[in-house]
Amino acid sequence: MEVKLISGYLAWATETFQRWGVGDDLLRALATLLIAGGAFLIACLLYFVLTRYVIPAVLKLVSFTEARWDDVLFNERLLRVVAELASVLLMQATVPPGLEYYPTLQTVAVLTFKILIVCVGVHLVNRFLIALYDLVENSSSGRTSSLKGIRQMLQVIAVSVGVIIVISILADKNPLTVMTGLGAAATVLMLVFKDSIMGVVAGVQLTLNDMLRPGDWITVPARNINGTVLEVGLTTVKVQNFDMTIVTVPPYALVSESFQNWRGMTDSRGRRVNRAVTIDVDSVDFCTDEMIAAFRQEEWWGDLDPEMRHVNLTVFRRYLEHYISRLPDLKSSPEMVYMVRELAPTPNGIPLELYLFTSVTSWKPYEHFQAAVIDHVLASVHRFGLRIYQAPSGRDIALLAGARQ
């Protein structure tokens, strides 16, 4: 319909210029310039109207709504690409018919506008993917995983499809035929871009399996990584170590190797304290009557029989469990138990391990918390007649030698 309409206008312009006495040499050129140039100017005018009046009106309309998604999806950049696509479609429908007198130029214009439509279409898809990604990431549930790798993969697919369509247009072939012809080249490309392809696949695995998110604290001892994930990209994962250095690692390295993610600690709001002190074996003995008389007055003694003989290390473990249970920052649940246990004796003594969880998860407060717990253990051990094992130092040897003299 548009072709017949433009052809009618072209014939009318030709007859008009002919009546005005324009020579045959300029007749077709002027008619073509008038119709094709006018169609081009109308398309430019359409773009101007859309960007100057329609898009601002749409932005104001969506700003009045309480919903957040329309503000993100109907953003100015995406709407401008829609305006570009509408203008190119109008030019593709009107300009080539206006070049009817110049078949070669008409063929070039048809190919050009087809390629422009593909390019603008790919640009529109990319803008939509970016808007959709921003919407998901900014929503309350969008932090559940990093979708940046998937977004980048879809963008690469969109660009690849666009390139194949452009090649098929230039070669005047079916896109499926072009893809078949690219099969042999794909083998070479897989060898050349092996790392990039592995990175893409690994990035998708990290995202879909929810193995890694921006903001996670991870440790990878083999690669000297201990910090917070800043970005999970298509081919790289960016981590900021606690010494403020930035480390980039390919995603396939995290998939093929082992890494520790501390997200579970953050989500549970409980961090484990697992520290041990070594008790000197020679200090383990039965409690004296004076010790039992003093301990019976304290709350932690509970229902222990004072007439029985109690080992000082056993009583000390009971005291420490009571002390831990009264800590204000203790995190206790069926999954987060606390206890004081003895490990297998070693040549250096009996390891006494404190196992508990605390609601203090930030690094500095956590270190202060567990240091305070260990300080209390070291300060209270002498009340029970126990000693912490410590290897003899040069000072101890010097004092021993001096005592013998």
ABEGO torsion letter per residue (X at the ends): XAAAAAAAAAAAAAAAAAAAGBBAAAAAAAAAAAAAAAAAAAAAAAAAAAAAAAAAAAAAAAAABABAAAAAABBAAAAAAAAAAAAAAAAAAAAAAAAAABAAAAAAAAAAAAAAAAAAAAAAAAAAAAAAAAAAAABAAAAABBAAAAAAAAAAAAAAAAAAAAAAAAAGBBAAAAAAAAAAAAAAAAAAAAAAAAAAAAAAAAAAAGABBBGBBBBBAAAGBBBBBABBBAABBBBBBAAGBBBBBBAAAAAABBBBBAAAAAAAGBBBBBBBBBBBAAABBBBBAAAAAAAAABAAAEABBAABBBBAAAAAAAAAAAAAAABAABBBBAABBBBBBBBBBBAAEBBBBBBBBBABABAAAAAAAAAAAAAAAAAAAAAAGBBBBBBBBAAAAAAAAAAAX
